[in-house]
Every structure is written in C-alpha cells, then in structure tokens.
Amino acid sequence: MSRTIAITGATGFAGRHAVAELLAQGHRLKALVRRPDRAGLSSAVELVQGDLHDDAALDRLVKDADAVVHLAGAITALELHGYFRVNAHGTLALAEAAVRAGTRRFVHVSSLSAREPQLSPYGASKRAGEDTIMRLSDKLNAVVIRPPAVYGPGDKGTLPLIKELTRPIAAIPGPRDARFSLIHGGDLARIIAAAVNGTEQGIHEVSDGQPGGYGWPDLIRVAEAMRQKPIRAVYLPRMVPMAVALGAEALSRLSGKPGMVNRGKVAELYHRDWVSRAGALSLSDPVTFEAGYPETVAWYREAGWLPAGPRADRTAQNSRT
C-alpha cells in the first residue's frame, strides 16, 4: 500500500538507501533537508527546507504524512551538548510534531551504541533520543531500530576499516577478542521499509543475522580470500588510538570543526560486545560480509576512494560477479 512518508537524514548514507527502497515500493516521500539545491535526491522526493530545530519546517514535513522515518543525527560534535542538541532535543521536536499531526507510525533509527550509553557522548545522546520516543510510543505507534556498524558502497564511515583490510598488514583499532554485528546499507533500508508497514513497537536490534556476530579474524579471512594472499593483523594497544584521539580533539577545538576521531569513539571501538540481539525485525536473505565486502571494495576503487588492487584481488572480485 502506497503511503506518504516523512523522512529525515535522507541525504546520508543510510538515508539514501532508505529513500531508494521506499520509492521502489511506491511510497511518496517528503524529506527534510538543509540545502535543497545540494540534496541530490530523486525528483520524486518532495523537499522541505529546514532542520530539526525549526518547528515550522517540522510541521510542514509531517503534515499529511502517514509515517515518519527518523534517520537524522549528529555523529560528531565538539562537546556533549552538540550531540544532545540533535540526537535528543531534535528527536523530541520531531516526535512532538508527529503527535500534533496525528501521524500513525514513527520509525526511529537509532544506534547499537545506545545500548552502552556510558561509553561515549554519542551513545548517551542516542539513548536519550530513544527514551524520548519510548515515552511517546503509544501516541506515535513507534518502533526503534538499533543497527550495528552499517557498511556498503558509498559509505565513508567504514572506509578506514575497509582500507585496512585491503593491506598486507592491517592495523586493527580494537581488542583481538571483540565480537560485533554488521549490516549492509541496503539491508538496513529493507528493514526500515518493513517497519514502516509493520506493527512492531519497542526497541529492536538488527544485523545481517550472523550467529554470534563477527570477530576480527572473520573479517581478515574474508579479506584474505579476496586478496588471495595472507593478511597480518596488528591489534593496536588502546593507548595508541587514545593518544591520536586526544590530539584530534585539540585540533577540533582550535578549528571549531568536530572530527570523527575522539575518545568516545575509541571507547566504543574497544568495547568487546557489539553483537546485536535477535529480535522481530530480520531478513530472510541478508547480505553477509562475505558477499558485501567484495562489492564494497569494488565500489570504493571505482569511485577512487581506494587505489586499484593487485591483480589477484581483482580476479577474485570478478569471479564473484
């Protein structure tokens, strides 16, 4: 059934996947964007100029919408307030607009980091956003989706990790025994679309369904199969990335521009359990890392984000296509 869906975060990596999936299913989309001239979205998407702190824009966004998909969020900030301003207060403003409009479904895409809010300002702010939605859950018919690390073609967030896996010596910023879940961007979009049409409420952790998640050796084996050469993993002591984070934070304060490297992110990387707990939202045919990694590397190389690989690497990729 075709619905009118209001969406935030449509211009981000996960958002673009969600937009493509929802349009493919015949839904009408209204997207909140700061710069319509730079949105780069399909002409089929109605653009609403504004942000999460503009109540008038939020009211325009959710007007006549059957459902809201909330993907927007701050992944970097100079201080705690910066995270909470977007991930908590912005989420509350959108939720209140949806309540005023009588929206019948609210899909809030959070983060698995919200499960451990003590680790980072980002995780704490995402948990606060979830708490807001849960308080209004009955009025919103809301469901909260907690994805783990999201990867795939076009994603800059996981590019540094993928880049390490293409090298003969991979520097791993995390403990050797860590376990974690992953999800391909296209799969997250399918889960979001299913949630729009579903009736589930509460908080649901999602993943590609890999039992027990992955360990670093699992990712190394997949990368080695593509390279057809061994890869040596070097597990960095926590003090190494922590020192880098301290320097990066100092530079961010001087420039006034937040960066991706900070102490909170390091704390998340060195947490040993990021395995999603199976819930009601899952896919019968998910993209595993074994299939998603070669696709992602090939896209990065074609886009010039990674250098061309060795011949054995390219041959392995071609054998999968």
Salt bridges, closest charged atoms under 4 A:
ASP37 OD2 - ARG35 NH2 2.90
ASP59 OD1 - ARG100 NH2 2.78
ASP66 OD1 - ARG104 NH2 2.67
GLU116 OE2 - HIS271 NE2 3.72
GLU130 OE1 - ARG146 NH2 2.73
GLU164 OE2 - ARG167 NH1 2.58
ASP177 OD1 - ARG272 NE 2.82
ASP187 OD1 - ARG190 NH2 2.80
GLU200 OE1 - ARG105 NH2 3.85
GLU205 OE1 - ARG115 NH1 2.89
GLU205 OE2 - ARG146 NH1 3.33
ASP218 OD2 - ARG179 NH1 3.33
ASP218 OD1 - ARG221 NH2 2.28
GLU249 OE1 - ARG263 NH2 2.85
GLU268 OE1 - LYS265 NZ 3.03
ASP273 OD1 - ARG115 NH2 3.73
ASP285 OD1 - ARG190 NH1 2.94
GLU295 OE1 - HIS184 NE2 2.93
ASP313 OD2 - ARG301 NH1 2.95
